[in-house]
Every structure is written in structure tokens, then in C-alpha cells.
Amino acid sequence: MKLISKRNWQRNYRQTVIDLIHECFPPNQYLAEIDGPQLVRSEGPVFDEILCDFAGKTWDQLDHTLITHHQDAPLFMSYEGFLKFLPAFLIDLFREDTQVLHIVWNSLLEFRFEVRPSHSQIELNNDQILCCILSFVRSSNFPLDTMIPRRTAEEYFHNPSPEAAFNMLTLGLSHERIATIQSQIEQINDCFVIERWDQG
């Protein structure tokens, strides 16, 4: 992955994060083996409609119209199905008319702490978690404070915010993983601090 410090964060934050998502979740490889009934939690008309529109697709084949039409889809998706299409939902968060902010935030919490299958080996890596954090944050939020006191998972439900994104998405991770992601964010912080210093 291209070095964090070499990216154009302050010039075009939105596109920089979207490019990072494509790098960290390569569409033709990322969970490509998850498809069909594996995408949903159960059977029934709603699940069938989701299968009809999502099966056979990679995440980059989901557009804003389809995501908006199925804005409640994460509620019916399996753990693996949600993670497969998570990158598309993250990119949709950058649209002013997105309808999935709360559902994506709550689903990330729910799938990590409540309904993740014990047998599943699928887990987001540090770079992918960074993408999730940055999708809830905007350039005006930098430098981002990563030292805000942590809360419980229950307190984060229904309360998406740029300030809480780091703590929510690193909740339950090892100290080493948290420190690595924190270091990445500090590098991005430095890009904004240096830019604003140069501007006087």
C-alpha cells in the first residue's frame, strides 16, 4: 500500500479515501468467494430480493441507486455478506444524500460484537479498519483526536460521529493493533497540520 504520508489528503480527501478503499478491498478479490445464499442470514421474500440484486456482483458493482433502494440490506445480510459489500457502503457515505450512515455504523458494531459467527475467520485488517474510520470523517475534522476516552459498545449505537469513529472501530482490538491504526491517523493529522501551518 502506498505510504499514508505520500497521499493527497488535504487536496482531495474524499477521492483519496475512495482510492484507499479500492486498494484495501480489491473488488475482484475481496471475499469474491462469498455469494448466493451465503450473503444473507435467512430465507424469505426480503432475503430473496437482496439475493436477486446482490448475488453475482463484486462490491464495486453496487451503485448509489441500488444501495439507497436496499438501504436496510445490512439488517438482512450475513456477517460475510455485509463485509463483502462494506466498501460500497463506505463510499456511499461520501454522498450528501446517503441514506446508510446510521445503518452502516450500527451494523459495524453489531456484526463485531453480537452476531459474528464463532467459526468465521474473516476479520478486517488494520488498513481496512482505517478505511472505515476515514469514511465517517471529513477533512474539516482533522487533526483527529485519537485520545478521547473510550465508551462501551452500547453507548456507540445510533450515535455516529467523526470524533467517535476511531474509538468505535478499534474497540476490542489488541493494544498493538490500536497503536498501529493510531499511528496511521497521526500521519494523516500531520499532513493537515503542516498544510495549515504553511497557509499561516
FIKOLZA-1660 file (N, C-alpha, C; in steps of 0.1 Angstrom, whole numbers, plus 5000, padded with zeros to 4 digits):
% residues 200
   i   px   py   pz ch aa at
   1 5008 4988 5000  A  M  N
   1 5000 5000 5000  A  M CA
   1 5009 5013 5000  A  M  C
   2 5005 5022 4992  A  K  N
   2 5012 5035 4992  A  K CA
   2 5013 5041 5005  A  K  C
   3 5024 5047 5009  A  L  N
   3 5026 5053 5022  A  L CA
   3 5015 5064 5025  A  L  C
   4 5010 5063 5037  A  I  N
   4 5000 5073 5042  A  I CA
   4 5004 5087 5040  A  I  C
   5 5017 5090 5043  A  S  N
   5 5022 5104 5042  A  S CA
   5 5024 5109 5028  A  S  C
   6 5023 5100 5018  A  K  N
   6 5025 5104 5004  A  K CA
   6 5012 5106 4997  A  K  C
   7 5001 5105 5004  A  R  N
   7 4988 5107 4998  A  R CA
   7 4983 5121 4999  A  R  C
   8 4974 5124 4990  A  N  N
   8 4970 5138 4988  A  N CA
   8 4958 5141 4997  A  N  C
   9 4959 5140 5010  A  W  N
   9 4948 5141 5020  A  W CA
   9 4941 5154 5020  A  W  C
  10 4949 5165 5021  A  Q  N
  10 4943 5178 5022  A  Q CA
  10 4938 5184 5009  A  Q  C
  11 4943 5179 4998  A  R  N
  11 4938 5185 4985  A  R CA
  11 4925 5179 4980  A  R  C
  12 4924 5165 4982  A  N  N
  12 4911 5159 4978  A  N CA
  12 4909 5147 4987  A  N  C
  13 4904 5150 4999  A  Y  N
  13 4903 5140 5009  A  Y CA
  13 4893 5128 5005  A  Y  C
  14 4882 5132 4999  A  R  N
  14 4872 5122 4995  A  R CA
  14 4878 5112 4985  A  R  C
  15 4884 5117 4975  A  Q  N
  15 4889 5108 4965  A  Q CA
  15 4901 5100 4970  A  Q  C
  16 4909 5106 4979  A  T  N
  16 4920 5098 4985  A  T CA
  16 4915 5086 4993  A  T  C
  17 4904 5088 5001  A  V  N
  17 4899 5077 5009  A  V CA
  17 4892 5067 4999  A  V  C
  18 4885 5071 4989  A  I  N
  18 4879 5062 4980  A  I CA
  18 4890 5053 4973  A  I  C
  19 4901 5060 4969  A  D  N
  19 4912 5052 4963  A  D CA
  19 4918 5042 4973  A  D  C
  20 4919 5046 4985  A  L  N
  20 4924 5037 4996  A  L CA
  20 4915 5025 4998  A  L  C
  21 4902 5028 4997  A  I  N
  21 4892 5017 4998  A  I CA
  21 4894 5007 4987  A  I  C
  22 4896 5012 4975  A  H  N
  22 4898 5003 4964  A  H CA
  22 4911 4995 4965  A  H  C
  23 4921 5001 4971  A  E  N
  23 4934 4993 4973  A  E CA
  23 4933 4983 4984  A  E  C
  24 4926 4986 4995  A  C  N
  24 4925 4977 5007  A  C CA
  24 4914 4967 5005  A  C  C
  25 4904 4969 4996  A  F  N
  25 4894 4959 4994  A  F CA
  25 4893 4957 4978  A  F  C
  26 4904 4951 4973  A  P  N
  26 4904 4949 4958  A  P CA
  26 4891 4942 4953  A  P  C
  27 4883 4948 4945  A  P  N
  27 4869 4943 4942  A  P CA
  27 4869 4929 4936  A  P  C
  28 4878 4925 4928  A  N  N
  28 4878 4912 4921  A  N CA
  28 4883 4901 4930  A  N  C
  29 4889 4905 4942  A  Q  N
  29 4895 4895 4951  A  Q CA
  29 4888 4895 4964  A  Q  C
  30 4884 4906 4970  A  Y  N
  30 4879 4907 4983  A  Y CA
  30 4866 4899 4985  A  Y  C
  31 4867 4888 4993  A  L  N
  31 4855 4880 4996  A  L CA
  31 4847 4876 4983  A  L  C
  32 4855 4874 4972  A  A  N
  32 4848 4871 4959  A  A CA
  32 4841 4857 4960  A  A  C
  33 4846 4849 4970  A  E  N
  33 4841 4835 4971  A  E CA
  33 4827 4835 4979  A  E  C
  34 4824 4846 4985  A  I  N
  34 4811 4847 4992  A  I CA
  34 4800 4852 4983  A  I  C
  35 4790 4843 4980  A  D  N
  35 4780 4847 4971  A  D CA
  35 4767 4838 4973  A  D  C
  36 4757 4841 4966  A  G  N
  36 4744 4834 4967  A  G CA
  36 4739 4834 4981  A  G  C
  37 4733 4823 4986  A  P  N
  37 4727 4822 4999  A  P CA
  37 4737 4826 5011  A  P  C
  38 4750 4826 5008  A  Q  N
  38 4759 4830 5019  A  Q CA
  38 4758 4845 5022  A  Q  C
  39 4752 4852 5013  A  L  N
  39 4751 4867 5015  A  L CA
  39 4741 4871 5026  A  L  C
  40 4731 4862 5028  A  V  N
  40 4720 4866 5037  A  V CA
  40 4719 4857 5049  A  V  C
  41 4711 4862 5059  A  R  N
  41 4710 4855 5072  A  R CA
  41 4700 4843 5072  A  R  C
  42 4690 4845 5063  A  S  N
  42 4679 4835 5064  A  S CA
  42 4672 4835 5050  A  S  C
  43 4659 4830 5050  A  E  N
  43 4652 4829 5038  A  E CA
  43 4639 4837 5039  A  E  C
  44 4633 4840 5028  A  G  N
  44 4621 4848 5028  A  G CA
  44 4621 4858 5017  A  G  C
  45 4609 4865 5015  A  P  N
  45 4608 4875 5004  A  P CA
  45 4619 4886 5004  A  P  C
  46 4621 4892 5016  A  V  N
  46 4631 4902 5017  A  V CA
  46 4645 4897 5013  A  V  C
  47 4648 4886 5019  A  F  N
  47 4661 4880 5016  A  F CA
  47 4663 4876 5001  A  F  C
  48 4652 4871 4995  A  D  N
  48 4652 4868 4981  A  D CA
  48 4655 4880 4972  A  D  C
  49 4649 4891 4976  A  E  N
  49 4651 4904 4968  A  E CA
  49 4665 4908 4969  A  E  C
  50 4671 4907 4981  A  I  N
  50 4685 4911 4983  A  I CA
  50 4694 4902 4974  A  I  C
  51 4691 4889 4975  A  L  N
  51 4699 4879 4967  A  L CA
  51 4698 4882 4952  A  L  C
  52 4686 4886 4948  A  C  N
  52 4684 4889 4933  A  C CA
  52 4692 4900 4929  A  C  C
  53 4694 4910 4937  A  D  N
  53 4701 4923 4933  A  D CA
  53 4716 4922 4937  A  D  C
  54 4720 4914 4946  A  F  N
  54 4734 4914 4951  A  F CA
  54 4742 4902 4946  A  F  C
  55 4736 4891 4944  A  A  N
  55 4743 4879 4940  A  A CA
  55 4750 4881 4927  A  A  C
  56 4762 4875 4926  A  G  N
  56 4769 4875 4913  A  G CA
  56 4776 4889 4911  A  G  C
  57 4776 4897 4921  A  K  N
  57 4782 4910 4920  A  K CA
  57 4795 4912 4929  A  K  C
  58 4804 4919 4924  A  T  N
  58 4815 4924 4933  A  T CA
  58 4811 4937 4939  A  T  C
  59 4817 4941 4950  A  W  N
  59 4812 4953 4957  A  W CA
  59 4812 4966 4949  A  W  C
  60 4821 4967 4939  A  D  N
  60 4822 4979 4931  A  D CA
  60 4811 4980 4921  A  D  C
  61 4803 4969 4920  A  Q  N
  61 4792 4969 4910  A  Q CA
  61 4779 4974 4917  A  Q  C
  62 4780 4978 4929  A  L  N
  62 4768 4984 4936  A  L CA
  62 4769 4999 4934  A  L  C
  63 4758 5005 4929  A  D  N
  63 4758 5020 4927  A  D CA
  63 4749 5026 4938  A  D  C
  64 4749 5039 4938  A  H  N
  64 4742 5047 4948  A  H CA
  64 4727 5043 4948  A  H  C
  65 4721 5042 4936  A  T  N
  65 4707 5039 4934  A  T CA
  65 4703 5026 4941  A  T  C
  66 4712 5015 4938  A  L  N
  66 4709 5002 4944  A  L CA
  66 4711 5002 4959  A  L  C
  67 4721 5009 4964  A  I  N
  67 4724 5010 4978  A  I CA
  67 4712 5017 4985  A  I  C
  68 4707 5028 4979  A  T  N
  68 4696 5035 4985  A  T CA
  68 4683 5027 4985  A  T  C
  69 4681 5020 4974  A  H  N
  69 4669 5011 4973  A  H CA
  69 4669 5000 4984  A  H  C
  70 4681 4995 4987  A  H  N
  70 4683 4984 4997  A  H CA
  70 4690 4990 5009  A  H  C
  71 4686 5002 5014  A  Q  N
  71 4693 5008 5025  A  Q CA
  71 4693 5000 5038  A  Q  C
  72 4683 4991 5039  A  D  N
  72 4683 4983 5051  A  D CA
  72 4689 4969 5049  A  D  C
  73 4695 4967 5038  A  A  N
  73 4701 4954 5034  A  A CA
  73 4710 4948 5045  A  A  C
  74 4719 4957 5051  A  P  N
  74 4728 4951 5062  A  P CA
  74 4720 4944 5073  A  P  C
  75 4707 4947 5075  A  L  N
  75 4700 4941 5086  A  L CA
  75 4697 4926 5082  A  L  C
  76 4697 4923 5069  A  F  N
  76 4693 4910 5064  A  F CA
  76 4705 4902 5059  A  F  C
  77 4717 4909 5059  A  M  N
  77 4728 4902 5054  A  M CA
  77 4735 4894 5064  A  M  C
  78 4742 4883 5060  A  S  N
  78 4751 4876 5069  A  S CA
  78 4763 4884 5072  A  S  C
  79 4771 4880 5082  A  Y  N
  79 4783 4886 5086  A  Y CA
  79 4792 4888 5074  A  Y  C
  80 4794 4877 5066  A  E  N
  80 4802 4877 5055  A  E CA
  80 4797 4885 5043  A  E  C
  81 4784 4885 5042  A  G  N
  81 4777 4893 5031  A  G CA
  81 4779 4908 5034  A  G  C
  82 4777 4912 5046  A  F  N
  82 4779 4926 5049  A  F CA
  82 4793 4930 5047  A  F  C
  83 4803 4922 5051  A  L  N
  83 4817 4926 5049  A  L CA
  83 4820 4927 5035  A  L  C
  84 4815 4918 5027  A  K  N
  84 4818 4918 5012  A  K CA
  84 4814 4931 5006  A  K  C
  85 4802 4936 5009  A  F  N
  85 4797 4949 5003  A  F CA
  85 4800 4961 5011  A  F  C
  86 4807 4959 5023  A  L  N
  86 4810 4971 5031  A  L CA
  86 4817 4982 5024  A  L  C
  87 4827 4979 5015  A  P  N
  87 4834 4990 5008  A  P CA
  87 4824 4999 5000  A  P  C
  88 4814 4993 4994  A  A  N
  88 4804 5001 4986  A  A CA
  88 4797 5010 4995  A  A  C
  89 4793 5005 5007  A  F  N
  89 4786 5013 5017  A  F CA
  89 4795 5024 5022  A  F  C
  90 4807 5022 5024  A  L  N
  90 4817 5032 5029  A  L CA
  90 4818 5043 5019  A  L  C
  91 4819 5040 5006  A  I  N
  91 4820 5050 4996  A  I CA
  91 4807 5058 4995  A  I  C
  92 4796 5052 4997  A  D  N
  92 4783 5059 4996  A  D CA
  92 4782 5069 5007  A  D  C
  93 4789 5067 5018  A  L  N
  93 4789 5077 5029  A  L CA
  93 4794 5091 5025  A  L  C
  94 4801 5091 5014  A  F  N
  94 4806 5104 5010  A  F CA
  94 4796 5112 5001  A  F  C
  95 4785 5106 4999  A  R  N
  95 4774 5113 4991  A  R CA
  95 4766 5121 5001  A  R  C
  96 4763 5133 4998  A  E  N
  96 4755 5142 5006  A  E CA
  96 4741 5136 5009  A  E  C
  97 4736 5128 4999  A  D  N
  97 4722 5122 5000  A  D CA
  97 4723 5108 5005  A  D  C
  98 4734 5103 5011  A  T  N
  98 4734 5090 5015  A  T CA
  98 4723 5087 5026  A  T  C
  99 4718 5075 5025  A  Q  N
  99 4708 5070 5034  A  Q CA
  99 4712 5059 5044  A  Q  C
 100 4725 5057 5043  A  V  N
 100 4730 5045 5051  A  V CA
 100 4740 5048 5062  A  V  C
 101 4741 5060 5066  A  L  N
 101 4751 5064 5077  A  L CA
 101 4748 5056 5089  A  L  C
 102 4736 5057 5095  A  H  N
 102 4733 5050 5107  A  H CA
 102 4733 5035 5106  A  H  C
 103 4728 5030 5095  A  I  N
 103 4728 5015 5093  A  I CA
 103 4742 5009 5092  A  I  C
 104 4751 5016 5085  A  V  N
 104 4764 5011 5084  A  V CA
 104 4772 5012 5098  A  V  C
 105 4770 5023 5104  A  W  N
 105 4776 5025 5118  A  W CA
 105 4772 5014 5127  A  W  C
 106 4758 5012 5128  A  N  N
 106 4753 5003 5138  A  N CA
 106 4756 4988 5134  A  N  C
 107 4757 4986 5121  A  S  N
 107 4760 4972 5116  A  S CA
 107 4774 4968 5119  A  S  C
 108 4783 4978 5118  A  L  N
 108 4797 4975 5121  A  L CA
 108 4798 4971 5136  A  L  C
 109 4791 4978 5144  A  L  N
 109 4791 4975 5159  A  L CA
 109 4784 4961 5161  A  L  C
 110 4773 4959 5155  A  E  N
 110 4765 4947 5157  A  E CA
 110 4773 4935 5152  A  E  C
 111 4778 4935 5140  A  F  N
 111 4785 4924 5135  A  F CA
 111 4798 4921 5143  A  F  C
 112 4804 4931 5148  A  R  N
 112 4817 4928 5155  A  R CA
 112 4814 4923 5169  A  R  C
 113 4803 4927 5176  A  F  N
 113 4801 4923 5190  A  F CA
 113 4790 4914 5193  A  F  C
 114 4781 4912 5183  A  E  N
 114 4769 4905 5186  A  E CA
 114 4766 4892 5177  A  E  C
 115 4768 4894 5164  A  V  N
 115 4763 4883 5156  A  V CA
 115 4774 4877 5147  A  V  C
 116 4787 4880 5150  A  R  N
 116 4798 4874 5143  A  R CA
 116 4798 4859 5146  A  R  C
 117 4797 4851 5135  A  P  N
 117 4798 4836 5138  A  P CA
 117 4811 4832 5144  A  P  C
 118 4810 4823 5154  A  S  N
 118 4823 4820 5161  A  S CA
 118 4832 4812 5152  A  S  C
 119 4827 4806 5141  A  H  N
 119 4836 4798 5132  A  H CA
 119 4842 4807 5121  A  H  C
 120 4838 4819 5120  A  S  N
 120 4842 4827 5109  A  S CA
 120 4857 4832 5111  A  S  C
 121 4865 4831 5101  A  Q  N
 121 4879 4835 5102  A  Q CA
 121 4880 4849 5095  A  Q  C
 122 4869 4854 5090  A  I  N
 122 4870 4867 5083  A  I CA
 122 4870 4879 5093  A  I  C
 123 4880 4887 5092  A  E  N
 123 4882 4899 5100  A  E CA
 123 4888 4910 5093  A  E  C
 124 4884 4922 5095  A  L  N
 124 4890 4934 5088  A  L CA
 124 4904 4935 5093  A  L  C
 125 4914 4938 5084  A  N  N
 125 4927 4941 5088  A  N CA
 125 4929 4956 5092  A  N  C
 126 4941 4960 5096  A  N  N
 126 4943 4973 5101  A  N CA
 126 4940 4984 5091  A  N  C
 127 4944 4981 5078  A  D  N
 127 4942 4991 5068  A  D CA
 127 4927 4992 5064  A  D  C
 128 4920 4981 5065  A  Q  N
 128 4906 4981 5062  A  Q CA
 128 4898 4989 5073  A  Q  C
 129 4902 4987 5085  A  I  N
 129 4896 4994 5096  A  I CA
 129 4899 5009 5095  A  I  C
 130 4911 5013 5091  A  L  N
 130 4914 5027 5088  A  L CA
 130 4905 5032 5078  A  L  C
 131 4902 5025 5067  A  C  N
 131 4892 5029 5057  A  C CA
 131 4879 5032 5063  A  C  C
 132 4874 5023 5072  A  C  N
 132 4861 5025 5078  A  C CA
 132 4861 5038 5086  A  C  C
 133 4872 5040 5094  A  I  N
 133 4873 5052 5102  A  I CA
 133 4872 5065 5094  A  I  C
 134 4880 5065 5083  A  L  N
 134 4881 5077 5075  A  L CA
 134 4868 5080 5067  A  L  C
 135 4860 5069 5065  A  S  N
 135 4847 5071 5058  A  S CA
 135 4837 5079 5066  A  S  C
 136 4839 5079 5079  A  F  N
 136 4830 5086 5088  A  F CA
 136 4835 5100 5092  A  F  C
 137 4847 5103 5087  A  V  N
 137 4854 5115 5090  A  V CA
 137 4855 5124 5077  A  V  C
 138 4856 5137 5079  A  R  N
 138 4858 5146 5068  A  R CA
 138 4870 5155 5070  A  R  C
 139 4875 5161 5060  A  S  N
 139 4888 5168 5061  A  S CA
 139 4887 5179 5072  A  S  C
 140 4875 5185 5073  A  S  N
 140 4874 5195 5083  A  S CA
 140 4875 5190 5098  A  S  C
 141 4875 5177 5100  A  N  N
 141 4876 5171 5113  A  N CA
 141 4891 5169 5117  A  N  C
 142 4900 5171 5108  A  F  N
 142 4914 5170 5111  A  F CA
 142 4920 5182 5116  A  F  C
 143 4930 5181 5126  A  P  N
 143 4936 5168 5131  A  P CA
 143 4926 5161 5140  A  P  C
 144 4925 5148 5138  A  L  N
 144 4916 5140 5145  A  L CA
 144 4921 5135 5159  A  L  C
 145 4913 5137 5169  A  D  N
 145 4918 5133 5183  A  D CA
 145 4916 5118 5185  A  D  C
 146 4926 5111 5187  A  T  N
 146 4925 5097 5190  A  T CA
 146 4927 5093 5205  A  T  C
 147 4926 5104 5213  A  M  N
 147 4928 5102 5227  A  M CA
 147 4916 5104 5235  A  M  C
 148 4904 5105 5228  A  I  N
 148 4891 5107 5235  A  I CA
 148 4888 5094 5244  A  I  C
 149 4884 5095 5256  A  P  N
 149 4881 5084 5264  A  P CA
 149 4871 5074 5258  A  P  C
 150 4874 5061 5260  A  R  N
 150 4865 5051 5253  A  R CA
 150 4852 5049 5261  A  R  C
 151 4842 5045 5253  A  R  N
 151 4829 5042 5259  A  R CA
 151 4826 5027 5256  A  R  C
 152 4814 5022 5261  A  T  N
 152 4811 5009 5258  A  T CA
 152 4804 5008 5244  A  T  C
 153 4804 4996 5239  A  A  N
 153 4798 4994 5225  A  A CA
 153 4783 4999 5225  A  A  C
 154 4776 4996 5236  A  E  N
 154 4762 5001 5237  A  E CA
 154 4761 5016 5235  A  E  C
 155 4770 5023 5241  A  E  N
 155 4769 5038 5240  A  E CA
 155 4772 5043 5226  A  E  C
 156 4778 5035 5218  A  Y  N
 156 4781 5040 5204  A  Y CA
 156 4770 5037 5194  A  Y  C
 157 4760 5028 5198  A  F  N
 157 4749 5025 5189  A  F CA
 157 4741 5038 5187  A  F  C
 158 4737 5040 5174  A  H  N
 158 4728 5051 5170  A  H CA
 158 4735 5065 5172  A  H  C
 159 4748 5065 5173  A  N  N
 159 4754 5078 5176  A  N CA
 159 4767 5079 5168  A  N  C
 160 4766 5079 5154  A  P  N
 160 4777 5081 5146  A  P CA
 160 4783 5095 5147  A  P  C
 161 4796 5096 5148  A  S  N
 161 4802 5109 5147  A  S CA
 161 4817 5107 5143  A  S  C
 162 4823 5117 5137  A  P  N
 162 4837 5116 5133  A  P CA
 162 4846 5114 5146  A  P  C
 163 4842 5121 5157  A  E  N
 163 4851 5120 5169  A  E CA
 163 4851 5106 5175  A  E  C
 164 4840 5099 5173  A  A  N
 164 4839 5086 5179  A  A CA
 164 4843 5075 5170  A  A  C
 165 4845 5078 5158  A  A  N
 165 4848 5067 5148  A  A CA
 165 4861 5059 5151  A  A  C
 166 4871 5065 5155  A  F  N
 166 4884 5058 5159  A  F CA
 166 4881 5048 5170  A  F  C
 167 4875 5053 5181  A  N  N
 167 4873 5045 5193  A  N CA
 167 4863 5034 5190  A  N  C
 168 4853 5037 5183  A  M  N
 168 4843 5027 5180  A  M CA
 168 4849 5015 5172  A  M  C
 169 4856 5019 5161  A  L  N
 169 4861 5009 5152  A  L CA
 169 4874 5001 5157  A  L  C
 170 4880 5006 5168  A  T  N
 170 4891 4999 5174  A  T CA
 170 4887 4993 5187  A  T  C
 171 4875 4994 5191  A  L  N
 171 4870 4988 5203  A  L CA
 171 4872 4973 5203  A  L  C
 172 4879 4968 5213  A  G  N
 172 4881 4953 5214  A  G CA
 172 4894 4948 5207  A  G  C
 173 4901 4957 5200  A  L  N
 173 4913 4953 5194  A  L CA
 173 4924 4952 5203  A  L  C
 174 4935 4945 5200  A  S  N
 174 4947 4945 5208  A  S CA
 174 4953 4958 5209  A  S  C
 175 4961 4960 5219  A  H  N
 175 4968 4973 5221  A  H CA
 175 4977 4976 5209  A  H  C
 176 4984 4965 5204  A  E  N
 176 4993 4967 5193  A  E CA
 176 4985 4971 5180  A  E  C
 177 4974 4966 5177  A  R  N
 177 4966 4969 5166  A  R CA
 177 4961 4984 5167  A  R  C
 178 4956 4987 5179  A  I  N
 178 4952 5001 5181  A  I CA
 178 4963 5011 5179  A  I  C
 179 4975 5008 5184  A  A  N
 179 4986 5017 5183  A  A CA
 179 4990 5018 5168  A  A  C
 180 4989 5008 5160  A  T  N
 180 4993 5008 5146  A  T CA
 180 4983 5018 5138  A  T  C
 181 4970 5016 5141  A  I  N
 181 4960 5024 5134  A  I CA
 181 4961 5039 5139  A  I  C
 182 4964 5040 5152  A  Q  N
 182 4965 5054 5157  A  Q CA
 182 4977 5061 5150  A  Q  C
 183 4988 5054 5148  A  S  N
 183 5000 5059 5141  A  S CA
 183 4996 5064 5127  A  S  C
 184 4988 5056 5120  A  Q  N
 184 4984 5059 5107  A  Q CA
 184 4976 5072 5107  A  Q  C
 185 4967 5074 5116  A  I  N
 185 4959 5086 5117  A  I CA
 185 4967 5098 5121  A  I  C
 186 4977 5096 5129  A  E  N
 186 4986 5107 5133  A  E CA
 186 4994 5112 5121  A  E  C
 187 4998 5102 5112  A  Q  N
 187 5004 5106 5099  A  Q CA
 187 4995 5115 5091  A  Q  C
 188 4982 5112 5090  A  I  N
 188 4973 5120 5083  A  I CA
 188 4971 5133 5090  A  I  C
 189 4970 5133 5103  A  N  N
 189 4969 5146 5111  A  N CA
 189 4981 5155 5107  A  N  C
 190 4993 5149 5106  A  D  N
 190 5005 5157 5103  A  D CA
 190 5003 5164 5090  A  D  C
 191 4997 5157 5080  A  C  N
 191 4996 5163 5067  A  C CA
 191 4987 5176 5068  A  C  C
 192 4977 5175 5076  A  F  N
 192 4968 5187 5077  A  F CA
 192 4974 5198 5085  A  F  C
 193 4981 5194 5096  A  V  N
 193 4988 5204 5104  A  V CA
 193 4998 5212 5096  A  V  C
 194 5006 5204 5089  A  I  N
 194 5017 5211 5080  A  I CA
 194 5011 5220 5070  A  I  C
 195 5000 5215 5064  A  E  N
 195 4993 5223 5053  A  E CA
 195 4988 5236 5059  A  E  C
 196 4982 5235 5071  A  R  N
 196 4976 5247 5077  A  R CA
 196 4987 5257 5082  A  R  C
 197 4998 5251 5087  A  W  N
 197 5009 5259 5091  A  W CA
 197 5015 5267 5079  A  W  C
 198 5016 5260 5068  A  D  N
 198 5021 5267 5056  A  D CA
 198 5012 5278 5051  A  D  C
 199 4999 5276 5054  A  Q  N
 199 4989 5287 5050  A  Q CA
 199 4989 5298 5059  A  Q  C
 200 4996 5297 5070  A  G  N
 200 4997 5308 5080  A  G CA
 200 4985 5308 5089  A  G  C
% end
